Amino acid sequence: MASSPQFPPQTNDYREIQRQKDAFQQEPFLSVSIVIPFYKDRHILARTLASLVYQTYPSHLFEVIVSDDGSSEPVKETLETFKEQLTLQYVRQEDLGLRVCAARNLGLQCAQGEVIISLDFDMICPPKFIAAHLAWFHVSDRVATIGPRKFIDAKDITISDIRSNFARIAQLPSQSSISNYKKDIDGRIAQFANLYKHPLPAKLFHTCNVAYRRSHAQLIGGFDEAYDYHYGFEDVDFGHRLWLVGTFLVPEVAALAYHQENEVISWEERNRGGSVNVARFFKKFPDTRQKIWATRQ
C-alpha cells in the first residue's frame, strides 16, 4: 500500500472499501496511538483510561498518550494507576489558555502507532471500540473513520462497572448535552448512512472520536493551531484537509463511545469560541460556506 493518498477522491464514495472491510477476517496487525488531550477533571479521565484497559484489540499493538494542556491537577497520579495495564505516555504543555490543537499536535509528535485515534478525555469506550475503527485501516490506506457518541450521566459509574458490568453503561439513558447543541442524540448518526454522498463530509469529523493514519496527519501538517484559544471547528478543518489530499471520511457506528457529561468547557465558551472559529474556517475554505449551512443540523 502507498504511504499516503495521491489525489483527492472528488467524492466521498467509500462503499467499495466498506465491502472489503466487512469481509476482513485476518488477525489485526496495525499499531495504534490513542491521543487524549486533557485539561481538567482527572476522575473523568480515569474512567476513559479504564475502558481502554479492557479492549479486545491486542494490547501490545496500542499505546495511550495523555497530552496535558496545562492542567493544575495531579494527573500523573491517575496515570500511575494504569501504568501496569496500559502502555502510557504523558506529555504536558504550559497553561496559556485553551490550546487543544497544540495539545493534539504534541501527542502526535510522540506517537509511534501507524494509526492515530483522537479521543476526548471524557469518552468511555466499549471493548470492541479500537477493533471497530481499525478494521477499515487493515483494508485501505485511504480512510479516516468517525465514531458516534452517546451522551450519558456517568458520575455513578465505577471502574468496576467498566471492567465487569459494561451493560450498565450501555443501558444508561441519553442525556441532553452542551457538547451536542443541548440535544440528547448525536445528530450525525442520521447522516452516517449517506455520508458517502455528503457534500461536506468533514462536517461530521469530530475529534472526540475519530481515527486516521499518522502519515496522513503528518502530510497535512497536523492540526492548525490558529484555531487555538477558541472552541470548535479545528476538527472540521483537519478532516477537510484529510479529504482534500485523498482520504475518504467513513462512519463506523460500531465505534460508538459514551460521552460523560461535564462542563469543563461551558456552553458560553462553546458559543463564543465557535463563532470565531467558524469564521476562520470559512475564510480559509470559502467554497465550503454554502455546503456547510445546507447541511446544518
ROTINU-817811 format. One line per 10 residues: their letters; for each residue x, y, z of N, C-alpha, C, O. Coordinates in steps of 0.05 Angstrom, whole numbers, m for minus. Each point is the difference from the previous one (the first is absolute). Layout:
! ROTINU-817811
a = X:Y:Z:X:Y:Z:X:Y:Z:X:Y:Z ~ ...
***
This chain:
! ROTINU-817811
masspqfppq = 17:m24:0:m17:24:0:17:25:0:22:0:11 ~ m32:21:m23:14:26:0:m1:11:28:m18:m6:16 ~ 38:22:m9:1:11:27:m18:24:4:m6:8:22 ~ m3:4:m45:m18:23:3:m17:2:m26:8:m10:m21 ~ m32:23:23:m16:3:m24:15:16:m21:18:16:6 ~ m26:m19:m31:14:13:m22:m18:21:m14:10:17:m15 ~ m36:m18:20:m18:18:m14:m26:2:15:m8:m20:13 ~ m6:42:m15:m26:2:14:m20:m20:m10:0:m6:m24 ~ m18:m4:41:m19:m19:m9:m22:12:m17:m15:m15:m14 ~ 12:42:14:m20:14:m15:m28:m5:12:m16:19:2
tndyreiqrq = 10:m43:5:m24:m6:15:8:m13:26:24:m3:5 ~ m43:m5:11:7:m15:24:m11:m28:m1:m8:m12:20 ~ 7:1:m44:m13:m26:m4:19:m23:8:16:m10:m16 ~ m19:2:41:17:m20:12:m12:m28:0:10:m18:13 ~ m32:14:m28:m16:m25:3:15:m25:m7:m4:m21:11 ~ 22:23:m31:16:m24:m6:19:m7:22:5:m23:6 ~ 7:43:7:17:m5:22:m16:m12:23:10:m18:14 ~ m34:27:m10:m17:m12:21:m6:m29:m5:0:m16:19 ~ m4:9:m44:m4:m29:m6:25:m16:7:m2:m22:10 ~ 26:33:m16:24:m14:7:3:m2:31:8:m21:10
kdafqqepfl = m15:42:4:2:0:29:m19:m20:12:7:m15:18 ~ m31:13:m29:m20:m19:11:9:m29:m4:m8:m18:15 ~ 25:13:m35:10:m27:m6:26:m6:14:10:m23:m2 ~ 2:42:15:27:m3:12:m2:m20:23:m16:3:18 ~ 34:m23:m18:0:m20:21:28:m6:11:3:m19:16 ~ 17:33:m24:27:m5:10:4:9:28:m16:16:11 ~ 38:m26:2:7:10:26:11:29:m3:14:6:m20 ~ m21:11:38:10:28:m2:30:2:3:12:m16:14 ~ 0:35:m28:29:3:1:9:29:1:23:6:5 ~ m41:13:m9:7:28:0:4:11:29:m15:m7:18
svsivipfyk = 35:24:m15:5:13:26:m17:26:2:m5:13:m20 ~ m2:m6:44:m19:22:5:10:17:23:10:m10:20 ~ m12:36:m23:5:19:21:m26:15:6:m12:12:m18 ~ 2:m13:42:m24:14:8:9:26:14:11:m1:22 ~ m17:24:m34:9:26:10:m24:14:13:m20:5:m12 ~ 24:0:38:m22:12:17:10:26:11:17:0:18 ~ m28:23:m27:7:25:13:m16:2:27:m22:m10:2 ~ 35:23:17:m12:2:27:5:27:12:22:11:m3 ~ m42:0:17:3:25:14:m10:m2:29:12:11:18 ~ m35:m24:m14:m13:2:26:m17:m24:5:m13:m11:m18
drhilartla = 12:2:43:m17:m22:11:12:m27:m6:m9:m14:m18 ~ 29:7:33:15:m25:m4:m18:m24:7:7:m23:m8 ~ m28:26:23:m17:m23:7:m16:m9:m25:m5:m23:m4 ~ m2:42:m13:m13:m6:m25:20:m15:m18:m6:m20:m13 ~ 31:31:12:21:m13:m16:5:m28:9:5:m18:m16 ~ m7:13:42:6:m27:11:m20:m21:m12:8:m22:m6 ~ m33:30:3:m20:m19:m12:7:m5:m29:m2:m23:m9 ~ 10:43:m5:8:m4:m28:24:m19:m2:0:m18:m16 ~ 20:23:32:24:m18:0:m8:m28:8:10:m19:m12 ~ m27:16:32:m8:m27:8:m14:m15:m23:4:m24:m4
slvyqtypsh = m19:38:m12:m14:m13:m22:20:m9:m22:m6:m19:m14 ~ 29:32:12:20:m8:m19:16:m25:9:12:m14:m16 ~ m13:9:42:14:m24:11:m14:m25:m11:14:m20:m5 ~ m40:20:1:m15:m24:m6:m8:m2:m29:m21:m11:m7 ~ 38:21:m11:m5:m2:m28:6:m28:m11:18:m14:10 ~ m33:6:m30:6:m26:m13:24:2:m19:12:m20:m6 ~ m6:44:m3:23:4:m18:26:m7:16:2:7:23 ~ 17:m21:m36:23:m10:15:15:23:15:7:20:m13 ~ m3:m23:38:12:22:16:28:7:m8:8:23:3 ~ 7:m42:m15:27:7:m8:1:17:m25:21:9:m9
lfevivsddg = m45:m5:m4:m1:16:m24:m10:28:4:m1:16:m19 ~ m5:m8:44:m8:27:3:12:13:25:5:m13:20 ~ m2:40:m22:10:16:22:m20:23:4:m16:6:m17 ~ 17:6:41:m17:22:7:17:24:7:18:m3:17 ~ m23:25:m29:16:25:5:m19:20:12:m19:9:m14 ~ 23:m1:38:m15:22:13:16:26:m4:23:2:10 ~ m35:17:m24:14:25:m6:m13:22:17:m23:9:m5 ~ 37:m1:26:m11:18:21:3:29:m10:22:10:m5 ~ m45:4:3:m1:28:m8:2:18:24:m16:18:4 ~ 37:m22:12:6:18:22:m18:m4:24:m6:19:15
ssepvketle = m3:m43:m10:m17:m6:23:14:6:26:24:m3:2 ~ m40:11:18:11:5:27:m5:m24:18:7:0:24 ~ m19:m21:m35:m7:m24:16:24:m20:0:16:0:m18 ~ m15:m17:38:22:m21:1:m7:m23:m18:m4:m23:10 ~ 3:28:m36:m9:m20:m19:19:m24:m1:m8:m22:m6 ~ 33:27:13:19:m22:m1:m7:m22:20:5:m24:m4 ~ m18:32:26:m9:m20:20:m21:m18:m13:0:m24:6 ~ m18:35:m22:m20:m16:m13:13:m19:m20:m7:m23:m1 ~ 26:33:m14:14:m17:m20:15:m23:14:2:m22:m11 ~ 9:27:34:15:m20:15:m17:m24:5:10:m23:1
tfkeqltlqy = m36:27:3:m19:m22:6:m1:m20:m23:m5:m23:4 ~ 11:33:m29:m4:m17:m23:27:m8:m13:0:m12:m22 ~ 22:18:34:26:m4:m13:6:m29:m5:15:m7:m18 ~ m27:m11:34:5:m29:m4:m20:m12:m20:4:m23:m8 ~ m24:38:1:m21:m11:m17:0:12:m28:m10:m12:m19 ~ 22:35:16:0:14:m26:29:9:m6:15:6:18 ~ m9:m5:m44:25:13:m8:m7:30:m2:m14:9:m18 ~ 25:6:37:m8:28:3:24:19:m5:22:m6:8 ~ m29:29:m20:19:22:m2:m15:25:12:m24:2:m4 ~ 39:15:17:m11:25:10:17:23:m10:24:0:4
vrqedlglrv = m37:19:m17:14:25:m9:m17:24:10:m24:m2:4 ~ 38:24:m1:m13:23:12:9:26:m13:24:2:m7 ~ m42:17:3:7:26:m9:m9:21:21:m18:m6:16 ~ 29:29:m17:m6:21:19:m29:10:m4:m11:m1:m22 ~ m1:9:44:m28:10:m1:1:29:m10:6:18:15 ~ m13:m15:m40:m2:27:m12:m28:5:m11:m5:17:m16 ~ m14:m33:27:m28:2:m11:m6:m26:m15:16:m18:m2 ~ m40:17:m9:m10:m24:m14:17:m3:m26:m1:16:m18 ~ 17:m38:18:17:m5:m23:m2:m30:m8:20:m15:2 ~ m44:7:m10:m4:m28:m6:15:m8:m25:9:m23:m1
caarnlglqc = m6:40:m18:15:m7:m25:30:m5:8:11:m20:m9 ~ 0:38:24:28:m4:9:3:m25:16:20:m15:m3 ~ m40:9:20:1:m25:16:m1:m24:m17:15:m20:4 ~ m33:20:m23:m2:m23:m19:26:m3:m16:10:m23:m3 ~ 1:45:m6:25:m2:m15:23:m10:17:17:m15:m9 ~ m17:23:34:21:m9:18:m2:m31:4:20:m14:0 ~ m44:4:2:m4:m28:2:8:m14:m26:12:m22:1 ~ m18:34:m24:7:m12:m26:30:m2:m3:10:m19:m11 ~ 5:39:21:29:m1:m2:12:m23:15:21:m10:m8 ~ m34:1:29:10:m23:16:m10:m27:m10:10:m20:8
aqgeviisld = m30:20:m25:m14:m24:m7:18:m19:m17:15:9:m17 ~ m18:m35:23:15:m20:m15:m19:m16:m18:10:m14:m18 ~ m36:15:23:m18:m17:m15:m4:8:m29:3:23:m7 ~ m9:m43:m9:m6:6:m28:m26:14:m4:m4:15:m18 ~ m15:m20:37:m26:12:0:m3:16:26:9:m9:21 ~ m21:33:m23:m6:16:23:m30:m1:5:m16:4:m18 ~ 8:m8:43:m27:5:9:0:25:16:13:1:21 ~ m27:19:m30:m4:25:16:m25:m4:17:m21:m5:m10 ~ 25:7:36:m21:m6:19:0:22:21:21:8:10 ~ m45:2:m3:m2:19:22:3:m15:27:m3:m24:1
fdmicppkfi = 10:40:19:6:m12:26:m25:m12:14:2:m14:20 ~ m26:21:m31:m25:m7:14:m16:m22:m15:m24:0:2 ~ 38:m17:m16:m13:m20:m17:5:m29:10:23:m10:m2 ~ m43:m2:13:2:m28:8:m4:m18:m24:m19:2:m14 ~ 39:m20:9:0:m15:m25:m7:m30:5:12:m13:17 ~ m32:3:m31:m7:m29:2:23:m17:m8:19:9:m13 ~ m19:m35:21:23:m17:m5:9:m3:m30:23:m4:m5 ~ m42:6:m14:7:m3:m28:5:26:m14:1:1:m25 ~ 2:21:40:3:27:m11:24:2:m19:m4:8:m23 ~ 28:m15:32:23:3:m17:m2:m19:m24:6:8:m22
aahlawfhvs = m15:m32:27:m2:m19:m23:m19:10:m21:5:m4:m24 ~ m27:17:32:m19:11:m19:13:21:m18:m4:0:m25 ~ 19:18:37:14:20:m16:20:m13:m19:2:7:m23 ~ 14:m25:34:23:m10:m14:m6:m19:m23:16:m4:m18 ~ m40:m7:18:m7:m19:m22:3:14:m27:8:m12:m20 ~ m15:38:18:2:14:m25:29:3:m9:6:m2:m23 ~ 12:8:42:27:6:m7:15:m26:m8:21:2:m13 ~ m31:m25:20:13:m24:m9:m6:m7:m29:13:m17:m12 ~ m32:31:0:m7:m6:m28:5:24:m18:m1:m2:m25 ~ 7:26:36:4:23:m16:19:20:13:m1:3:25
drvatigprk = 17:11:m40:17:21:10:m11:28:m8:14:20:0 ~ m40:m20:m8:m12:25:m9:m25:7:16:m19:12:m11 ~ 18:m19:37:m24:5:16:8:14:26:22:m2:10 ~ m42:17:0:0:9:28:m28:m6:10:m20:3:m15 ~ 18:m13:40:m26:m9:10:m11:19:21:14:14:14 ~ m41:m15:m13:m15:18:18:m18:m18:17:m17:m14:m11 ~ 19:16:37:m17:m15:18:m21:19:13:6:23:4 ~ m30:m33:2:m20:16:13:3:1:30:17:m14:11 ~ m34:30:2:0:3:29:m28:m6:11:m20:6:m14 ~ 19:m16:38:m24:m1:16:6:17:24:20:m4:13
fidakditis = m38:22:m6:5:19:22:m13:m10:25:m24:m5:1 ~ 40:1:20:m10:m13:25:9:16:25:20:14:m1 ~ m35:m18:22:9:9:27:15:m24:12:m12:m20:8 ~ 38:23:m6:17:m22:9:11:3:28:18:m15:8 ~ m29:34:7:12:6:26:m1:m23:19:16:m2:19 ~ m35:m16:m22:m2:m23:18:13:m25:m11:m1:m22:12 ~ 13:24:m36:14:m23:m12:27:m4:13:15:19:3 ~ m9:m43:5:25:m7:13:19:m14:m20:m8:m10:m21 ~ 33:9:29:20:m16:m16:m9:m29:m1:4:m13:m20 ~ m15:3:42:m10:m27:1:m22:m5:m21:m1:m21:m13
dirsnfaria = m17:41:10:m21:m3:m21:13:m3:m27:m9:m16:m16 ~ 29:32:10:13:m1:m26:13:m27:m5:0:m10:m22 ~ 11:m1:43:14:m26:m2:m20:m23:m3:4:m18:m17 ~ m25:18:33:m17:m25:2:m29:4:m5:m15:m19:m1 ~ 6:44:m3:m29:4:m3:m5:22:m20:m14:19:5 ~ 27:m22:m29:m2:21:m20:m29:4:m10:m8:21:m9 ~ m8:m42:12:m28:2:m8:m14:23:15:m19:12:m10 ~ 27:m7:35:m12:22:15:5:27:m14:m18:16:m1 ~ 41:m13:m10:6:25:m14:m16:2:m26:m12:21:m6 ~ 11:m43:m9:m15:0:m25:m30:5:4:m13:11:m18
qlpsqssisn = 3:m18:41:m29:3:5:m7:27:12:m24:6:3 ~ 43:11:3:m6:26:11:m15:17:m21:6:m2:m24 ~ m25:18:32:m15:16:m19:17:23:m12:19:9:13 ~ m25:0:m36:13:22:m12:m7:26:14:m22:3:10 ~ 42:15:m8:m3:25:14:2:23:m19:15:m1:m20 ~ m29:23:25:4:24:m14:29:10:5:9:m1:22 ~ 5:9:m43:28:7:2:7:27:m11:m9:7:m22 ~ 25:8:37:9:26:m11:20:m3:m22:5:18:m16 ~ 6:m42:14:19:m5:m23:m15:m10:m24:13:m8:m20 ~ m39:7:21:m17:m10:m22:m24:19:m4:m22:m9:m5
ykkdidgria = 27:35:7:m21:20:m4:m23:m4:19:m23:6:m7 ~ 28:m16:31:m20:m6:21:m21:m20:m9:m22:0:9 ~ 30:m18:m27:m17:m22:m8:11:m26:12:23:m1:9 ~ m40:m20:m9:9:m25:13:9:m21:m19:11:m21:8 ~ m15:25:m34:7:m20:m21:21:13:m18:m4:22:m10 ~ 25:m37:5:21:10:m19:m13:3:m28:m6:m20:m13 ~ 3:45:5:m14:5:m25:14:m10:m25:m12:m2:m21 ~ 38:m5:24:15:m10:m24:m9:m28:m7:3:m8:m23 ~ m13:m7:42:m7:m28:m6:m20:m2:m23:2:m18:m16 ~ m21:36:15:m20:0:m21:13:5:m28:m11:m8:m20
qfanlykhpl = 34:21:20:14:6:m25:20:m21:m8:10:0:m22 ~ m4:m19:40:21:m19:m5:m6:m18:m24:18:m7:m16 ~ m43:m1:13:m7:m19:m21:6:11:m28:6:m16:m18 ~ m7:42:15:5:12:m26:25:18:0:2:18:m17 ~ 16:m23:35:24:16:1:17:m3:m26:15:18:m6 ~ m19:m40:m8:15:m4:m25:m7:21:m21:15:3:m19 ~ m38:10:22:m7:21:m20:m5:27:13:m13:18:m11 ~ 23:m14:35:m3:25:15:17:22:m14:22:m6:m8 ~ m33:30:5:15:21:m14:24:10:15:18:11:m12 ~ m18:m15:39:22:9:16:4:m20:23:m8:6:22
paklfhtcnv = 20:m29:m28:2:m21:20:15:8:25:m5:m11:22 ~ 23:29:m24:16:9:24:m18:13:21:9:3:23 ~ m32:6:m30:m18:12:19:m6:m20:23:m7:9:22 ~ 9:m35:m27:m6:m20:20:25:m11:13:m1:m18:17 ~ 24:30:m24:26:m10:11:6:14:26:12:21:1 ~ m21:m33:21:3:11:27:22:m15:14:m3:m24:5 ~ 24:37:3:24:m14:10:m4:m11:29:20:m9:12 ~ m44:10:m1:m5:m14:24:2:m30:m4:5:m15:19 ~ m8:6:m45:m1:m29:m6:5:m4:m30:m20:m4:m14 ~ 44:5:5:7:m5:m28:27:m14:m1:15:m1:20
ayrrshaqli = m9:m11:m43:26:m13:m5:10:7:m28:m16:4:m18 ~ 42:m3:16:13:7:m26:28:m9:1:11:m6:21 ~ 2:4:m44:28:m9:m1:18:22:9:m3:24:m7 ~ 23:m31:22:20:19:10:14:14:m24:5:24:1 ~ 1:m40:m21:14:11:m24:m17:22:m13:11:19:m12 ~ m37:m22:12:m18:19:m12:m1:26:17:m1:22:m11 ~ 1:m25:37:1:23:17:25:16:m4:0:25:m1 ~ 22:m39:m3:26:13:m6:m1:13:m27:11:22:m3 ~ m23:m35:m16:m2:11:m27:m14:27:m1:8:18:m14 ~ m29:m15:30:m15:25:0:9:20:21:m11:22:3
ggfdeaydyh = 32:m29:12:11:19:19:m13:0:27:2:19:15 ~ m17:m40:m8:m13:m2:26:m23:19:3:m12:9:m20 ~ 4:m3:44:m22:19:6:9:28:m3:23:7:8 ~ m40:10:m19:7:28:m5:m4:15:27:m22:4:9 ~ 45:5:2:m1:12:27:m10:29:m1:m2:13:21 ~ m6:m3:m45:m13:26:m1:m28:m2:13:m11:21:8 ~ 0:m45:m5:m26:m3:13:2:m1:30:m21:1:14 ~ 45:m2:m3:3:0:29:m10:25:13:m3:21:m12 ~ m3:m23:38:m11:21:17:m30:4:m4:m12:15:15 ~ 0:m29:m34:m29:0:m4:m9:m28:m4:15:m17:m9
ygfedvdfgh = m40:12:15:m11:m27:m2:m11:m6:m28:m13:16:m12 ~ 19:m40:2:m14:m11:m23:12:4:m27:16:19:m4 ~ m24:m36:m14:6:1:m29:28:m7:m8:6:m2:m23 ~ 12:0:43:27:m10:m8:m1:m28:m10:17:m8:m17 ~ m37:m8:26:m2:m27:m10:m13:m2:m27:8:m16:m17 ~ m27:34:11:m11:1:m27:21:8:m20:2:m10:m22 ~ 15:30:30:22:8:m17:19:m23:m5:8:m4:m23 ~ m1:m11:44:19:m22:m3:m12:m21:m19:13:m10:m18 ~ m39:3:23:m13:m20:m17:m2:9:m29:4:m16:m18 ~ m10:41:14:m2:10:m28:27:m1:m14:1:m6:m24
rlwlvgtflv = 20:12:38:26:m2:m13:8:m29:m5:14:m5:m20 ~ m22:m13:37:4:m28:m6:m14:m8:m26:11:m13:m17 ~ m36:22:15:m16:m6:m24:13:12:m25:1:m13:m21 ~ 9:37:23:12:14:m23:25:m14:m11:6:3:m24 ~ 8:m19:41:23:m14:m10:m6:m29:m7:18:m16:m6 ~ m44:9:6:m7:m26:m10:m10:m20:20:0:m24:m6 ~ m8:32:30:m9:m19:20:m30:0:1:m13:21:2 ~ 1:m45:m3:m29:m3:3:m7:2:30:14:m13:16 ~ m34:28:m9:m9:3:27:m24:m19:4:m21:4:m12 ~ 24:m25:28:m19:m21:1:m12:m3:28:15:3:20
pevaalayhq = m41:m8:m17:m12:m4:26:3:m29:9:m1:m19:m16 ~ 4:15:42:1:m27:11:m17:0:25:9:8:22 ~ m34:m17:m25:m19:2:23:8:m19:23:m7:4:23 ~ 23:m25:m29:9:m18:20:22:12:18:6:m11:21 ~ 4:34:m29:20:14:16:m13:21:18:11:21:5 ~ m35:m27:3:m14:17:19:15:3:26:12:m20:10 ~ m11:44:1:12:4:27:m20:16:16:m17:15:m10 ~ 19:m17:37:m19:12:18:12:25:12:19:0:15 ~ m31:23:m22:9:26:9:m10:6:28:m24:0:5 ~ 43:4:14:m7:6:27:m6:30:2:17:17:m3
enevisweer = m42:m10:9:m8:27:1:16:16:20:5:m8:23 ~ 4:32:m31:15:18:17:m1:28:m12:m9:4:m22 ~ 19:15:38:1:28:m9:28:11:2:4:23:7 ~ 16:m39:m14:28:9:0:2:24:m19:15:19:6 ~ m29:m20:m28:m3:23:m18:m29:7:1:m17:m16:m7 ~ 10:40:15:m27:8:5:m15:5:m26:12:3:m22 ~ m39:m2:24:m17:6:m23:8:27:m12:1:3:m25 ~ 4:17:42:7:27:m9:27:0:m15:3:13:m21 ~ 16:m28:32:26:m2:m13:m2:m13:m28:14:8:m19 ~ m31:m28:18:m3:m14:m25:m12:18:m22:9:1:m22
nrggsvnvar = m30:14:30:m12:18:m19:18:23:m8:2:7:m24 ~ 11:5:44:17:23:m6:24:m9:m17:6:13:m20 ~ 7:m34:27:23:m9:m15:m8:m12:m27:15:4:m20 ~ m38:m17:19:m9:m12:m25:m4:20:m22:7:m5:m23 ~ m18:28:30:m5:20:m20:26:11:m12:1:6:m24 ~ 19:m4:41:27:9:m10:11:m21:m19:10:7:m22 ~ m11:m32:30:13:m20:m16:m15:m8:m25:12:m8:m20 ~ m39:11:20:m15:m4:m24:8:20:m21:4:m6:m23 ~ m2:31:32:8:22:m19:28:m6:m11:6:5:m23 ~ 12:m15:40:27:m6:m9:m1:m22:m21:15:1:m20
ffkkfpdtrq = m31:m22:24:m2:m22:m19:m11:10:m27:11:m7:m20 ~ m32:24:21:m11:10:m26:20:17:m15:1:0:m24 ~ 15:16:39:20:16:m13:21:m17:m13:10:6:m22 ~ m3:m28:35:21:m18:m10:m11:m17:m24:14:m5:m19 ~ m40:m3:21:m12:m17:m21:m26:13:m8:m22:m10:7 ~ 22:32:m22:m24:14:m7:m21:m16:m16:m23:6:1 ~ 33:m26:m15:m18:m16:m17:m18:m19:17:m19:m12:m10 ~ 25:10:36:m15:m18:18:m24:14:12:m17:m14:12 ~ 15:40:m13:m20:15:15:m29:m10:m8:m16:m6:18 ~ 11:5:m43:m27:m8:m9:m5:m29:8:m23:m7:8
kiwatrq = 43:m10:m11:m4:m29:6:m5:m4:30:m17:m17:7 ~ 30:31:10:m2:m5:28:m27:9:11:m12:m14:17 ~ 2:36:m26:m26:9:10:m23:m16:m13:m21:m3:12 ~ 26:m7:m36:m21:m17:m12:m4:m26:15:m21:m12:m2 ~ 41:4:17:m2:m25:15:m2:4:30:4:m18:16 ~ m10:42:m7:0:7:28:m22:m16:14:m22:m3:m9 ~ 30:m9:33:m19:m15:15:m19:18:15:m18:m10:14
***
